[in-house]
Amino acid sequence: MLGRRHYRVKVLQALYAYFQGGESRIEVAEKNLIKSIEMVYQLFSLQFSFLFELVHFYEYRMEESKNKFYPTADELNPSMKLVQNRVLKMLKGNDPLRKQIEGYSISWTEEQDLVRKTYMKLKASKDLQSYLNSGENTFEEDRSFLIKLFRKNVANNADLRSFCEERSIHWHDDFDVASGFAIKAMMIMPGNFKDKEDIVSLFTKDNEDEAAESNEFIRKLFSLTIIHSEEFEKLISSRSKNWELERIALTDIIILKMALAEVLYFPVIPVKVSLNEYIEISKHFSTQKSKQFINGILDKLVADLTEQDRIKKSGRGLIQ
């Protein structure tokens, strides 16, 4: 489900903790890294679980309103359009997703205040009223509304985000990532999506995204960056004469080391792909000045390594 860029970011974060002295044993740090990636899948399931709980609470309150002493005509005959939303029903009936939620023991029993608060916002929203009273009844309308509901009440729910971040340090940076994948799943879910089909299969995959290969990529990038750390520092120093390493931000040094590890030890990844990826990552984790510095140093180092005939690429990696 995750892409290579997110894996690189996860490795960057793990390496930062490692070089900061948080965990000196490579094998333990590596295990924590893999766990942090697996936790994104759990967060993905948790967000869908909250969506289901929100609609369940909505349905419960509809039934409750029917039993009031003096219910209105609308309360006696409420629109069931949201409850019967086709995309929602496919998601709720998806066996792999249901098993994931059950396997992670996700329960909202103790968080009914959060569910109720979100329900009140949903109930008062113009979007909901527009959907219920549109006069349409199509799969595409169901999809469009459910995505909008998810964005406003799950993806942009500050209380839900806080709830998640309090329960796992791994979820601090992953909430938006998991939300993005959940929204993408709904966007591309076909009307005939089978209940036995893994929801992750909705995402376009190629060989580099297979689980075994992804884990190998993560472990290899992490360990090689550490193993060759001193060698990479010498290379960086040789091309940053006006900068002492102590003056360069640790994040920038790690990005440079990771890029070198990938250029030198991942033969099937083209050099340009690696450079573009780390320059993009530097935009989010470094300052504007640092980004320019990283870009310049990498260009010089790749030129040096090419001249020394140290860069060996094969297969896809031959494509520059």
N, C-alpha and C positions, 0 to 999 in steps of 0.2 A: 504494500500500500504506500509506503513512504518512498520518496525519491532519493536519488543519490545526493542531492544538495542537502537535504535534511540529515542524511547520514553523516555528511561531512561536518555539518554544524554540531551534531551530537558528539562526534569525535573531538572537535575543537573544544567543546565544553569540558569533556572528560580529560583531555590533555591539560587544559588550564588548571583543573583541580589537581591533577597529578604533579605538574611542575610547581604548583603552589605548596606542595607538601601535604595535600589532603590524604593521599594514599600512596605509599611508597612501593607497594607490591604490584607489579604489572598485572599479574593474573587476577587480583582482586579488583583493581581499577577497571580491567577489561570486562569482568563479570558485571560490575555496576553499570558500565556503558551499555552492554546488551540489555540489561534490565530496564534502563531508562528508555530504550527504543521500544521494548515490548509494552511499556506503560502507556505509550501513545495509543496503542490498540485498545487498551483498557479504557482510556479516556474517551475514545471514539464511541465505544459501547455505552459508557456512562451517559454521554450526551444524548444518545438516542433513547436510553432508558428514562432520562428526565423528560424528554418529549412525550413518551408514552404515558408517564405518570401525570403530566400536565393535562393531557387530553382525558385521561381516566378521571382526574379530579373534576374537570369540566363536565363530564358526563354525570358524575355523582351529584354535582350541584344542580344539574338539570332535573334529575330525579327527585332531589330534595325539594326543589321549588314546586313540583307537582303536588306535594303533600302539605303545602301551606294551607292555612285556614281559608284564605281567600286568594287563590292563585288567579293570575290573569289568563286571558285566552292564549297569549303567547307562551306562558309558563306551562299551561296544560298541553299545548301542542307545539313544543319547541322544534326548531330545525335540527335534524340529525346529520346535516351535511358534513360537519367537521368530524364527527364520530365515524361516519361512513366514508371518509376521505380514502380514495383508492390507494394512493401511495402510502398513506399511513398504515392501512390494513396490510399491504404487502410487506412493509417493514416489520410490523408487529408479528406477522405470520412467518417471517423468515427464520427457519430452524437454526442455521449457524449463528445468527445474531442473537436469537433467544438463548442459545446454549452459552454464548460468550457472556451475556448478562448474568445468567444463572451461575456460571463458573466463577465470575468475579464477585459473586455475592453482593450485587448492587441492590440496595433497598433504600426507599425514601420514607420509610415509616417514621424515622426520627427527624425528618426534615420537612414536615408538613407546613411549617411556617413559610419556608422558602417556596414550596409548591403553591401555597395559598396566595402569597404575595405576587407571584408570577401570573397566577390565574386571574387576579384582579386587574392586572395590566392588560392581559389578553382580552378579558371580557369587555373592558371599556374601549378597546381599540376600534378605530374606524375601519381598519382592514378586515377585521372579523365580520363586522356588520355588512360591509360591502360584499364579502364572499358569501355570506348566508343569504343575502337578498339579491344576488346577481341575476337569478333566473337561469343561469347556465348549469350544466351538469356534465362536465367533460373531464377526462383524465388530465389533460393539460392544465385546466383551471385548478384541479386538485393539487397538481404538482407545484404550480406557481405559488399558490397560497401557502402550502406546507413549507416551502423553502423560505418564504417571507416570514412565516410564523417562527421557524427555526432561527433565522437570522436575528430577529428582534427579541425572542424570548429565551433562546439558548445561547447562541454564539455571542450576543451582546448583553448577556445577563451578568452584570457585575457581581451580584450576590452568588450566583452559581460559580463564577470564576473564583471568587474568594473561597467558597466551600471546597473547590477542587484543589486549589493551591495550598490550603491548610492541611490537606490530607496526603500530599506527596510533593516533595521538592522537585520531582521529575516533571510535574505538570505546570510549573511556573511559566515555561516558555512554550509549552505544547498545546495550550488551550486553543489558540487560533489555528494551529496546524490541524488538530483533530476536527475542529469545526469546518475547516475548509474541505476536508475529505468527506465529511458527512454531507455537506451541501452538494459536493460534486456527485456523490452517490445518488442523491435524489434527482439531480439534473439529468443524469444519463440512464436512470433506471427505466427499462422498457415496460410497456404495459403487460407483457407476458412473462415477466421475471419469475422464475420458479422458486417456490418456497424452500427447496432443498439446496439451492445454489448459494455459495458463499458470497456475501455482499461485497467482499474484497475483489471478487472476480469481475466486478463492474469496471475496475480500473484497467486501463491498457497496460499490459505487461510485456516485457521482452526478457531475454535471458539475464540481463544485468539486474533485473528486479526480482528474480527468484529468491526465495528466502535463504537457501543455502549459500548462494553466491553473494547475497547482500551481507550475510554474517561474516563470510570470508573477507569481503572488501573492508568491512568495519574493523575487524580484528587485525588484519594486515596493515591497514593504514595507521591504526593506533600504535601497534607494536613497533613498526618500522620507523615511525617518527621518533619514538623514544630511543630505540637501539642506535639510530644514526644521529642522535641529537647533537653530539659534540662535533661530528663531521660537518653537519649542516651549519652549525654556528660559525665554524671557520669559513665556510663558503660565503655565508651572509656577511661576515666581517670583512672579507676580501673585497666586497662590492659596496660596503657602507663605510668608507674610510672617514667620512666626516661625522659619523655617528658611532659612538661607543655602544656596545650591546646593552649596557646598563641603562642607557638613555632611551632605548627603543621599548615601547610598550610590550609586555609579555604576550598579549593577544596577537600583536603584529608578528612577533618572532615565531609564534606557534603556527600562524597562517603560512608564513614563509617556509617553515620546516615541513609542514604537511604538503605543500605544493611541491617541494623538492622530492619528498618521498614518493609522491604520485608520478612525477615526471621520470624519476629514475627506476622505480621498482614496480610499476604497473604497465607492462608492455602493451596491453590492448587498449589503453585509454590514450587518445591523441593528446599531444602536448597542448594544443590550443584549447581543448575542452577543459583540461586541468587549470590552465591559466585563467580562462574566463570564469570558471567556477569560483576560484579563490579571490579573484578581483571582485566578483559579485558579493561574496561573503564578507569581504573587507568593508564594503559599503554599509553593511548593517552592524558590524562589530568594531569598526575603527573610525577614526575621525577622517574628515576630508583630506587633511594633510597626510595622515597615515596611509590612506588608500592610494594616493599618488606615489608615496614612498614605496609601498609594496609592489605596485605596478612597475615602477622603474627598476627596482632590485630584481624582480623576477625576470624581466626582459633581459637584463644583463647576465643573470645566472644561467638562463637557458642558452643564451648565445655562447657563453663560456663552455658549458657542458656539451653543446653541439660541436663546438670546435675541437674539444677533447675526445669526441666520439664516445661519450659516456651514456648518451641517451639511446637505448635500444628499444625499438617499437616493432610490433608484429600484428598481423590481423587488422582489426579496426584501428589500432594505434598508429598504423602507417599513414592514416588520413590526417593530414596536418590542417 
